[in-house]
Amino acid sequence: MEYRKLGRTGVEVSPLCLGCMMFGAKTELDDSCAMIDAFLDKGFNFLDTANVYSRGRSEQFVGEALKRNGKRDDIVLATKVHGRMKDGDHQPNRFGNHRRMISEECDNSLRRLQTDYIDLYQIHRPQSAVPIDETLRALDDVIRAGKVRYIGTSTFAAWQSVEALWCSRELGLNRFVSEQPPYHLLDRRIERELVPMARTYGYALIPWAPLASGFLTGKYRRGQDAPAGARLQRGEGRGSMLDTDPAHDVVDLLEKLGKEKSCTISQMALAWNMRQPGITAPIIGPRTMEQLVDNMAAVDVSVTDADRETIDAVSKPGRAIIPYYEADFGPHEHRW
């Protein structure tokens, strides 16, 4: 297994991270435990969840899996804080990046995960209404209390990351070591500013949605209806990519390259992602064991310079084929 440094830290993680969002939602406990075991048995060591995934059930399932297999100390365990933990709860202090939320939810995550410490505790979304120094001071406190080892962010812009680094230096606080951005072959905008920032300041980049919500698996075909029950459906939001010819051109190319390398479309998309400059470990989000097995095999797929040039011709560096939509972000979150 090829391990990579988690940013400028001494911790090493596998080149794929198992995202556990489906656990407790569409994947039941025993299946979730089996998938985590299969992932760890192959030598991967990086798990990512969040308190808000199924309102705590994902963390509970991950905690139960690690209790059963006894491998807690062998892995790098990441979770996140920011979102509301109750549907319909509009209390102003029940979400966000302020001290009260971080302090309470860190303890709640530890309880659900059945662990004494979190390796990587991440702010799930930026929140301009809360000064970054309050967020960093609260995170510094949970590190000094021994509850958290490292801290990171998700979907922060490059300027927000640099602002946080400046604040940490000015106030003598622990700094962010990682960022989780959206990144895949239909949206490469992070290559403009975020990737150069991360490589300059020692950030680990841990992309989410590397398969573009399943579009880059090949199950959606040009001119055909989406499969029954599929995540993407025609209409507004991310489903609009189903009718976007440039997006289908990317899938067609991945299929062609995959046939040459005897791999699937999804494996080709993941292999490209994990081997891009500055990328530490894309987050896969399988719902079934079959999907997990397919995704894990991406580590064995080679990507040459010629492959990258061919891909760049249909997926332009630094550009997006499909945009983001309001449905992807809450009203208090900053889009960039």
N, C-alpha and C positions, 0 to 999 in steps of 0.2 A: 504494500500500500504506500502510495506517495502522500506523505503528510506535509502540511504547509503551516508556516507560522501564522498565528492569529494576530495580524498586524505587527506592531513593534514589540509584542509580548514574547515571552519564551514558550508559550503554550503552542502545541501543534495540533492541527485538526485535519480530518480527512478532506479530500477534494469535493466531496458531496456532503451536504447536510440534510438529515432527514427532518422535514417539516411535518409536524404532528397535528396540523389543523383539522384533518379529517377524523382523527381519533376522538371518539365521543360524539361525533356528529353522524357521519355515514359509515364509520368503522367501529364495530363493537369491541368490547374489552379484550376478549381472548384473541381476536384477530389482530388487534393493535399490539398486544404483547408479542405475538408470534412475529409480526413484522419488525418490531424493534429488535428482537432476538436475531432474526435473519440478517438485519443490517449490521449489527455488532459482530456477528459471527464471521462476516466477510472482511472484518478489519476496519470498518468505518467507525468513527467515534464521536460524531457531532450531531446532537439532537436540538431542535428548536421548536418551541411552543409559545404560547402567550396566555395570560390570564383570561383574556376575553374570548378565546376560542371555546365555543360551546359553553360559555359562562363558567369556566373552571373545569369542565369535564375532561378536556384534553390534558390539562396538567394532572388531574387525578389518574387518568389512564397511564400517562408516562410514569408517574410515581409508582403505580402498582406494578408496571412492567419491570422497573428497576429494582423494586423490592423482591419480585419473584426471581429475577436472574442474578441478583447480587452484584451487578456490574456498575453501580453508581460511581465508584471511584475510578473506573476505567474510561469514563466518557467526559466530554465537554458538554454541559447542559446549559441551554440558553432559554430564557423566557422574556416576556415583555410586559410593560405596564402603560396604560393611557386610557383605554376605552371603558365605556360603561359596563358594569357587571350585571345589570338587571335591565331587561326589556321594559320600556315605558317609564324608567326612572329618570326624571328630569331635574333631580336635585342638583344645584350648581356645583357642589363639592364632590360629586360621585364619579368624576372622570378627570383626566388631565394629567399635567406634569408637575403639580405642586407638591409640597412636602407632605401634606396630610395623605394624599393619594399614594405616593410612593412608599411612605412608611407603613401604611396599613396593608397595601396590596403586596408588598414584599413578604410580609409575615404570612399572608394568606397563601401566596404562591409556595412558600417553603412548606407550609402544612400540606397543601394538596400534592406537592411533589415528593413528600415524605423524605426530605433531605435537610441537612443543616446549612447548606450553602448553595448558591447559584453561581455557576461559573461565569456566565455572561448575562447581565441584566440590562435590558434595552428599553429605551423610550420609543414606544410604538409609532408615534407621529409627533411632529413639532407642534407647538402651541404658542403662538405669538403673545397671547394674553398673560403668559407666565414668564417672568424674567428667567433667562437661562441660568443666572447665578443661583436662584432658588432651587431649580432642578438639580444643578450640580452639587450644591451643598447637601441636599437630601440624599443624593446618591453617594456622596463622599461619606456620609454618616453610616449608611448600611455597609459600605466597604470596611470602614474602621471597626464596625461592630462584628465583623467576621461573617456577615450574612451573604455577601456578594464578593466575588473575586475581581471581575472586570465589568466595565459598563460600555454600552454602545447605543446606537440609534437606528431608526428605521424611517426611510423616506425623508431624510433631511437633505436640503440643498447644500451645495458646496460652501456657500457663504455662511450658512447656519453652523456647519461643522467647524469652520475656521473661527467663527465667533465664539463657539464653545471652547475651542482650544485656547484662545486668547484669555477667556474668562478663567479657565482652570489654571493657567500660568500666573495670571495676575493675583489670584486668590489662594494659590497653593493647594488646589484641589485635585483629586484624581481625575484624569482626562478620559474621554471616550477613546476606545481603541478600534471600534468597528462601525460600519454602517450597512444597513440592509436596503438597497435600492431596488426598484423594479427594473429588470434588465432582461431582454431577450431579443431575438432577431427581428422582431417587429417594432422594437423601441430601443434604440441605442443612444438616447440622448445623454446618458450619464458619461459617455465618452468625451463630451465637450469640456466639462469642468470637474465633475465629481471624481472621475478616475484619476486625472492629473493631481487633484488635491490629495486623494488617498495615497498615491504613490509618493508624494512629496512629504506628507506628514505621518506616514506609517499607519494608515488605517487599513483594516481588513475590510474587503467588500464581499458581502454575502447576499447575492441577488435573490430576490423572491420572484415567483412566476417565470422561471426560465423557459417554461413551455407555453407561455402566453395563455394561461387558463385552459390548457389542453389543446389549443389550436395547432401547436407544433407537434402533435402526436400523429397527425395524418387522418384522424377520424372524421374531420370536416372536409368535404370535397367541394370543389368549385361547381356551382350550379345545382347542388343537391341539398335537400333538407338535412338539418342536423339530426343525428340519431336521437331516438326517443329518450327523454330523460337527461340528455347531455347538458352540460353546464352552460354552453353558449347557445343561444337561440336568436333567430333573426329579429331585428328591431333596433332600438336605441342602445346606447352604451357599448360595452365591449362586443356584443353580438354583431355589431355592424361590420366587423372584420370578415364575417362570413361572405359578404358581398363585395369584398375588396380584392380586386385582381392582383395587385402587387403582393398582398399577403399570401395568396395562393401560389404565386410565383416562387415565393420562398419555400413553401412546403414542397412544391414540385422539385426544386433544386435539392433540398435535403433528401428527398426520396431517391433521386438520381445518385447522389454521393453515397447514400446509405447502401444502395445496391452494389456499388463498387467496393465498399468496405464490409459487406455482409452484416450490416447493422440496420436497426430500425430508424425511422424518421426521428423519433424522440431521442434516441441515443445519439444521433448525429447532432441534434440541437443542443443537447446537454454537453457533449464533448466540446463543441465550439465554445460554449459559454465558459466552462471551467478552465479553458486554455487561453482565454483572452487576457491581455496584459492587465495586471492589477487585481484580477479576480481571485478570491480565496476559495470560496466554496458555494456554488449555487444551491439553493434550497429546493429539494424535490418534495412534492406533496402527494404521494400515492394514496389511493383509497383502498386498493386491494394488493394482495401479495403478488399477483401477476404483474401489476404496474410497478411495484417495487423491484422485482427481479429484473424487469426490462430496464429500469432507470439505473440500477447499480452497474449494469454491464457497460454503461457509457464510459467508465474509467478505462476500459480496454480499447477504446476507439481512438485512433490517431487523427490528428488534424495538421495538415502540412501548410506551408506558406502558400502553395498553389491553391489549396482548398480555401484558404482565407480570401485570396484574391477573387476567386470565383464567387464566393458568398458575398463579398463586398460589392460586387457588380449588381446584385439584386437587393441587397440590404445595405443601404449606404451608411458608412460610419458616422456616428453622431446624429443620425436622423431617426425619425419615427415614421413608420408606415401607418400606424393607427394611433390616434390621440387618446388621452385620458378623458374621463367623463365624471360628472358630479357624483354618480353612483359609487365611484371608487373612493371617495373622500367624504369625510364628515364636514359639517358647517364650520367647525373650529380649526380645521386643518389647512395648512399652507400648501398650495399646489405650486409646482415649479416646472 
